[in-house]
Every structure is written in structure tokens, then in C-alpha cells.
Amino acid sequence: MMDQRFDRDYQAARATFHDSIDHFIRDAMASFRALDAIQFAAPWQQKAARRCDPARPGLTWR
């Protein structure tokens, strides 16, 4: 009887522990993705979406 109760409590605690580890890893990866986006998608490295067309005279925008 005590062994069954111990095993049930142990399995429940183990499942909770693994869920918390999964949650921690998910949050850590989201943080790393945000830092990666900040570092490698800098606005000064992106090309402008609207540029002047050199083939057309005047202020014609694409």
C-alpha cells in the first residue's frame, strides 16, 4: 500500500518536474529568438522598401 502511494506521488512529481523543464526551455528559446531578431535584423541593415526608380525621371516611387 505504501509502495503504491509512493509510486503514484513520485510519478506525479516527476511529470510536474518535466513539464516545468519543458516550460523553461520554451521560454528560454523564445528569449533567444528575440535576441537573435534584435541582433541580426537591425533596421540599419534592411533595405528600404520604397526606392526611387533611376530609369524614370522625377520622384516616381516603386
N, C-alpha and C positions, 0 to 999 in steps of 0.2 A: 504494500500500500504506500509506504513512504517512498519507495523507488519510483513508482508511477507518478506520484505527485512531484517529486524532484525532477523527473524527466520532463514532465509537462511544463513546469516552471522554467527549466533550463531551455527547452525548445522555444518557448515564448520569448524569453530574454534574448536568445540568440537571433531570432527573427527580427526583433526590435533593433538589436545592435546592427545587423546587416542593413536594415532599412535606413538607419541613421548614417551609416557609412555611405550608402548609395546617395542619400540626400546631400551629404557633404561633398562628394565627388561631383555631383551635378552642379552644385553651387560654385565650386572651385573652377570647373570648366567654363561656366558662364562668365566668371570673372576674368579668366584668361582670354576668352573670346573678346570681351570688351576691351581689355588692354591691347590685344592684338589689333583690333579695329582702330583704336586710338593711335597706335604707333605706326601702323602700315597703311592706313587710309587717311593720311594727313591731307587737309584741304589744299595746302600749297602744292601738293604733288598731283592733284587731279587736274585734268584739262578742263577748260571752260566749255560749258555745254553749248553756248551760243558764240560763234565767231564770225567775224566779218569775212565775207566771201571775196577773195582777191580778184576773182575773174569778173566780178560785177562792179561797176563804178558806184560811188556813193556809199550810203550807210545801209546796205542791204544785209539783213541778218538771216542766217540759216535757221 
